């Protein structure tokens, strides 16, 4: 069964450093998303991406964040200067084009720890 | 008022029990309703997807939506220890070219053998 894959599974970084989280969405999907889950809290929407541009973004997704689809298979989330409060599990998701594009398929996540 | 409210549990039941998980919501624009299962330190896994009011059954799982009451439920029949996980409700409206899900806080379920 096709799945969304994310790398790395764990990332430890120092405050102020840049990190790039990587995702390979399901191959025929055209919508891509990043969500995050701070320990013990709700899964929160960050950004959606379609046709090589951001479709929607939340208040969390400030200027420190950026997304990119550098090639035909990868989708990345960059945090420019990490803060302690960026520590969370980051989930990539994808969905197809059409009537069921509400069905999001999630990867297993990247646990980001900012020290 | 929070957009989506879900009883966090934890909920512990014996194997074979019927489990009822519930969410309420305040945004009447929500049209699409989903239940995700999340195992510890893993991503949410789509279990059920429904549009508008009514029931939908898939094996041991039944999703129920009552839009007039802004209430959704997931029933698990003949629960198994492998059903032990956190169950998240999620929903979104019909507008926009990409879907932004709003999640509940999740209900932690343990099914005891």
Interface residues (C-beta under 8 A of the other chain):
Chain A: X4 X31 X33 X35 X41 X42 X43 X44 X45 X48 X49 X50 X55 X56 X58 X89 X91 X93 X95 X100 X101 X102 X103 X104 X105 X106 X107 X108 X109 X111
Chain B: X32 X34 X36 X41 X42 X43 X44 X45 X46 X49 X88 X90 X92 X96 X97 X98 X99 X100 X101 X102 X103 X104 X105 X106
